[in-house]
Amino acid sequence: MQPDTMRCLIASGNNLNFVDLLSQAVISIPVGVASQDAAIAAIATLGKRHDVLLQASIQGLESLSKFKKEVTDNYLEDLRELLRIRNSQP
């Protein structure tokens, strides 16, 4: 937490203890590249295996492609083709 934020919380008069202060904190835990790539593969696999998740998988991978385009592009291509095939079936 930023010092100014902590001072404001303490000055608010709510008698916050350390645990309460920590509950107000935003903690960023970086995720490794391998974990990110595995998560992308899992999203694609779920979309391929479960019709109900296909469009959600495409949407999720489109969002992730903004920073992992080199990983998401092949999965997105496969999922979009699968969606096209499923939509063309009677």
MDTraj code that builds the backbone (N, CA, C; nanometers):
import mdtraj as md
import numpy as np

residues = "MET GLN PRO ASP THR MET ARG CYS LEU ILE ALA SER GLY ASN ASN LEU ASN PHE VAL ASP LEU LEU SER GLN ALA VAL ILE SER ILE PRO VAL GLY VAL ALA SER GLN ASP ALA ALA ILE ALA ALA ILE ALA THR LEU GLY LYS ARG HIS ASP VAL LEU LEU GLN ALA SER ILE GLN GLY LEU GLU SER LEU SER LYS PHE LYS LYS GLU VAL THR ASP ASN TYR LEU GLU ASP LEU ARG GLU LEU LEU ARG ILE ARG ASN SER GLN PRO".split()
xyz = np.array([
    [0.0836, -0.1180, 0.0000],
    [0.0000, 0.0000, 0.0000],
    [0.0878, 0.1240, 0.0000],
    [0.0385, 0.2233, -0.0625],
    [0.1087, 0.3501, -0.0646],
    [0.0991, 0.4147, 0.0738],
    [0.2045, 0.4818, 0.1172],
    [0.2025, 0.5454, 0.2498],
    [0.0833, 0.6401, 0.2680],
    [0.0509, 0.7173, 0.1644],
    [-0.0623, 0.8098, 0.1763],
    [-0.1931, 0.7359, 0.2004],
    [-0.2098, 0.6233, 0.1353],
    [-0.3311, 0.5424, 0.1535],
    [-0.3390, 0.4906, 0.2963],
    [-0.2263, 0.4429, 0.3471],
    [-0.2241, 0.3923, 0.4846],
    [-0.2572, 0.5031, 0.5837],
    [-0.1986, 0.6218, 0.5625],
    [-0.2270, 0.7330, 0.6534],
    [-0.3755, 0.7690, 0.6511],
    [-0.4354, 0.7702, 0.5339],
    [-0.5780, 0.8032, 0.5228],
    [-0.6640, 0.7003, 0.5942],
    [-0.6286, 0.5725, 0.5774],
    [-0.7056, 0.4673, 0.6444],
    [-0.6939, 0.4788, 0.7956],
    [-0.5735, 0.5045, 0.8438],
    [-0.5524, 0.5184, 0.9882],
    [-0.6224, 0.6430, 1.0403],
    [-0.6138, 0.7524, 0.9651],
    [-0.6751, 0.8787, 1.0071],
    [-0.8272, 0.8747, 1.0005],
    [-0.8836, 0.7758, 0.9342],
    [-1.0294, 0.7702, 0.9203],
    [-1.0983, 0.7422, 1.0537],
    [-1.0189, 0.6999, 1.1521],
    [-1.0763, 0.6786, 1.2855],
    [-1.1506, 0.5468, 1.3000],
    [-1.1299, 0.4571, 1.2084],
    [-1.1993, 0.3286, 1.2153],
    [-1.1257, 0.2259, 1.2996],
    [-1.0169, 0.2666, 1.3641],
    [-0.9378, 0.1763, 1.4476],
    [-0.8998, 0.0492, 1.3731],
    [-0.8500, 0.0655, 1.2517],
    [-0.8103, -0.0492, 1.1720],
    [-0.6824, -0.1099, 1.2271],
    [-0.6814, -0.2406, 1.2393],
    [-0.5581, -0.3067, 1.2801],
    [-0.4813, -0.3486, 1.1538],
    [-0.3658, -0.4095, 1.1736],
    [-0.2793, -0.4447, 1.0615],
    [-0.3495, -0.5378, 0.9627],
    [-0.4229, -0.6343, 1.0108],
    [-0.4947, -0.7279, 0.9229],
    [-0.5967, -0.6531, 0.8386],
    [-0.6670, -0.5604, 0.9002],
    [-0.7637, -0.4802, 0.8244],
    [-0.6944, -0.3958, 0.7178],
    [-0.5797, -0.3393, 0.7531],
    [-0.5054, -0.2606, 0.6551],
    [-0.4630, -0.3476, 0.5364],
    [-0.4136, -0.4668, 0.5654],
    [-0.3716, -0.5561, 0.4573],
    [-0.4886, -0.5992, 0.3704],
    [-0.6066, -0.6103, 0.4304],
    [-0.7231, -0.6502, 0.3506],
    [-0.7614, -0.5424, 0.2502],
    [-0.7147, -0.4201, 0.2709],
    [-0.7415, -0.3101, 0.1787],
    [-0.6359, -0.3011, 0.0685],
    [-0.5300, -0.3792, 0.0810],
    [-0.4179, -0.3702, -0.0132],
    [-0.4464, -0.4489, -0.1404],
    [-0.3902, -0.4027, -0.2473],
    [-0.3926, -0.4746, -0.3737],
    [-0.2541, -0.5326, -0.3926],
    [-0.2488, -0.6634, -0.4027],
    [-0.1204, -0.7303, -0.4148],
    [-0.1128, -0.7939, -0.5533],
    [-0.0123, -0.7583, -0.6267],
    [0.0079, -0.8118, -0.7607],
    [0.1116, -0.9226, -0.7544],
    [0.0710, -1.0410, -0.7975],
    [0.1626, -1.1542, -0.7994],
    [0.1866, -1.1903, -0.9455],
    [0.3078, -1.1693, -0.9941],
    [0.3343, -1.1990, -1.1339],
    [0.3246, -1.3483, -1.1624],
    [0.2770, -1.3791, -1.2817],
    [0.2634, -1.5180, -1.3238],
    [0.3682, -1.5434, -1.4305],
    [0.4363, -1.6559, -1.4210],
    [0.5415, -1.6889, -1.5159],
    [0.4886, -1.7156, -1.6556],
    [0.5780, -1.7072, -1.7522],
    [0.5426, -1.7262, -1.8929],
    [0.4843, -1.8649, -1.9164],
    [0.5437, -1.9668, -1.8581],
    [0.4941, -2.1031, -1.8777],
    [0.3511, -2.1170, -1.8254],
    [0.3224, -2.0555, -1.7120],
    [0.1867, -2.0603, -1.6565],
    [0.0878, -1.9878, -1.7465],
    [0.1290, -1.8745, -1.8016],
    [0.0420, -1.8017, -1.8939],
    [0.0121, -1.8848, -2.0182],
    [0.1157, -1.9449, -2.0751],
    [0.0976, -2.0263, -2.1951],
    [0.0103, -2.1483, -2.1671],
    [0.0279, -2.2087, -2.0519],
    [-0.0542, -2.3239, -2.0147],
    [-0.1999, -2.2832, -1.9965],
    [-0.2241, -2.1677, -1.9384],
    [-0.3612, -2.1189, -1.9209],
    [-0.4267, -2.0927, -2.0563],
    [-0.3524, -2.0371, -2.1495],
    [-0.4050, -2.0127, -2.2838],
    [-0.4404, -2.1444, -2.3512],
    [-0.3535, -2.2435, -2.3403],
    [-0.3811, -2.3757, -2.3982],
    [-0.5039, -2.4389, -2.3331],
    [-0.5189, -2.4212, -2.2024],
    [-0.6345, -2.4781, -2.1323],
    [-0.7648, -2.4125, -2.1771],
    [-0.7624, -2.2818, -2.1957],
    [-0.8817, -2.2111, -2.2436],
    [-0.9221, -2.2636, -2.3800],
    [-0.8248, -2.2804, -2.4682],
    [-0.8531, -2.3316, -2.6029],
    [-0.9072, -2.4744, -2.5974],
    [-0.8479, -2.5573, -2.5147],
    [-0.8923, -2.6964, -2.5024],
    [-1.0351, -2.7047, -2.4507],
    [-1.0675, -2.6234, -2.3517],
    [-1.2048, -2.6227, -2.3000],
    [-1.3037, -2.5794, -2.4076],
    [-1.2661, -2.4811, -2.4867],
    [-1.3523, -2.4357, -2.5950],
    [-1.3745, -2.5425, -2.7003],
    [-1.2712, -2.6202, -2.7281],
    [-1.2834, -2.7276, -2.8272],
    [-1.3691, -2.8425, -2.7761],
    [-1.3602, -2.8721, -2.6501],
    [-1.4297, -2.9886, -2.5934],
    [-1.5746, -2.9616, -2.5534],
    [-1.6065, -2.8379, -2.5239],
    [-1.7399, -2.8064, -2.4720],
    [-1.8023, -2.6947, -2.5549],
    [-1.9061, -2.7309, -2.6301],
    [-1.9726, -2.6336, -2.7172],
    [-2.0119, -2.5061, -2.6438],
    [-2.0600, -2.5209, -2.5234],
    [-2.1088, -2.4060, -2.4483],
    [-1.9960, -2.3075, -2.4146],
    [-1.8719, -2.3528, -2.4177],
    [-1.7584, -2.2669, -2.3834],
    [-1.6833, -2.2138, -2.5055],
    [-1.7255, -2.2540, -2.6259],
    [-1.6504, -2.2176, -2.7454],
    [-1.6420, -2.0660, -2.7648],
    [-1.7538, -1.9991, -2.7632],
    [-1.7516, -1.8541, -2.7841],
    [-1.6821, -1.7810, -2.6695],
    [-1.7002, -1.8278, -2.5482],
    [-1.6322, -1.7661, -2.4336],
    [-1.4806, -1.7839, -2.4448],
    [-1.4377, -1.8983, -2.4941],
    [-1.2947, -1.9229, -2.5138],
    [-1.2367, -1.8290, -2.6184],
    [-1.3109, -1.8115, -2.7261],
    [-1.2660, -1.7193, -2.8303],
    [-1.2537, -1.5780, -2.7729],
    [-1.3536, -1.5351, -2.6991],
    [-1.3507, -1.4007, -2.6401],
    [-1.2327, -1.3848, -2.5444],
    [-1.2118, -1.4849, -2.4611],
    [-1.1004, -1.4782, -2.3666],
    [-0.9654, -1.4722, -2.4364],
    [-0.9491, -1.5540, -2.5393],
    [-0.8217, -1.5538, -2.6117],
    [-0.8022, -1.4256, -2.6914],
    [-0.9104, -1.3678, -2.7402],
    [-0.8981, -1.2386, -2.8080],
    [-0.8469, -1.1321, -2.7114],
    [-0.8950, -1.1349, -2.5887],
    [-0.8465, -1.0399, -2.4881],
    [-0.6992, -1.0649, -2.4563],
    [-0.6631, -1.1907, -2.4412],
    [-0.5246, -1.2252, -2.4091],
    [-0.4297, -1.1983, -2.5255],
    [-0.4834, -1.1955, -2.6460],
    [-0.3968, -1.1750, -2.7629],
    [-0.3340, -1.0360, -2.7650],
    [-0.3860, -0.9461, -2.6848],
    [-0.3284, -0.8114, -2.6800],
    [-0.1863, -0.8117, -2.6247],
    [-0.1516, -0.9151, -2.5457],
    [-0.0151, -0.9211, -2.4949],
    [0.0520, -1.0567, -2.5160],
    [-0.0197, -1.1547, -2.5700],
    [0.0391, -1.2865, -2.5967],
    [-0.0018, -1.3346, -2.7358],
    [0.0000, -1.2447, -2.8326],
    [-0.0461, -1.2736, -2.9678],
    [0.0241, -1.3939, -3.0290],
    [0.1534, -1.4081, -3.0027],
    [0.2291, -1.5181, -3.0618],
    [0.1816, -1.6547, -3.0126],
    [0.1173, -1.6585, -2.8985],
    [0.0660, -1.7843, -2.8434],
    [-0.0811, -1.8035, -2.8788],
    [-0.1588, -1.6988, -2.8736],
    [-0.3040, -1.7117, -2.8919],
    [-0.3474, -1.7270, -3.0368],
    [-0.2695, -1.6751, -3.1305],
    [-0.3145, -1.6719, -3.2699],
    [-0.3521, -1.8085, -3.3264],
    [-0.2688, -1.9101, -3.3070],
    [-0.3002, -2.0428, -3.3609],
    [-0.4248, -2.1020, -3.2966],
    [-0.4372, -2.0838, -3.1656],
    [-0.5560, -2.1333, -3.0966],
    [-0.6814, -2.0619, -3.1465],
    [-0.6723, -1.9308, -3.1616],
    [-0.7876, -1.8545, -3.2100],
    [-0.8288, -1.8982, -3.3497],
    [-0.7326, -1.9213, -3.4351],
    [-0.7632, -1.9664, -3.5705],
    [-0.8388, -2.0991, -3.5674],
    [-0.7906, -2.1930, -3.4863],
    [-0.8570, -2.3238, -3.4737],
    [-0.9982, -2.3103, -3.4173],
    [-1.0124, -2.2292, -3.3127],
    [-1.1435, -2.2138, -3.2497],
    [-1.2431, -2.1441, -3.3424],
    [-1.1985, -2.0443, -3.4150],
    [-1.2886, -1.9751, -3.5086],
    [-1.3326, -2.0680, -3.6208],
    [-1.2412, -2.1523, -3.6680],
    [-1.2770, -2.2504, -3.7710],
    [-1.3775, -2.3509, -3.7154],
    [-1.3553, -2.3957, -3.5939],
    [-1.4488, -2.4887, -3.5305],
    [-1.5858, -2.4241, -3.5145],
    [-1.5902, -2.2984, -3.4748],
    [-1.7166, -2.2262, -3.4613],
    [-1.7864, -2.2153, -3.5965],
    [-1.7093, -2.1845, -3.7008],
    [-1.7664, -2.1743, -3.8350],
    [-1.8274, -2.3072, -3.8780],
    [-1.7560, -2.4182, -3.8530],
    [-1.8064, -2.5511, -3.8891],
    [-1.9322, -2.5844, -3.8101],
    [-1.9309, -2.5593, -3.6813],
    [-2.0481, -2.5888, -3.5975],
    [-2.1685, -2.5043, -3.6371],
    [-2.1443, -2.3795, -3.6753],
    [-2.2555, -2.2924, -3.7165],
    [-2.3115, -2.3299, -3.8527],
    [-2.2325, -2.3964, -3.9359],
    [-2.2798, -2.4343, -4.0689],
    [-2.3538, -2.5683, -4.0698],
    [-2.3467, -2.6418, -3.9592],
    [-2.4178, -2.7703, -3.9513],
    [-2.5651, -2.7465, -3.9207],
    [-2.6508, -2.8287, -3.9850],
    [-2.7958, -2.8130, -3.9586],
    [-2.8357, -2.8574, -3.8198],
])
top = md.Topology()
chain = top.add_chain()
for i, resn in enumerate(residues, 1):
    res = top.add_residue(resn, chain, resSeq=i)
    for name in ("N", "CA", "C"):
        top.add_atom(name, md.element.get_by_symbol(name[0]), res)
traj = md.Trajectory(xyz[None], top)
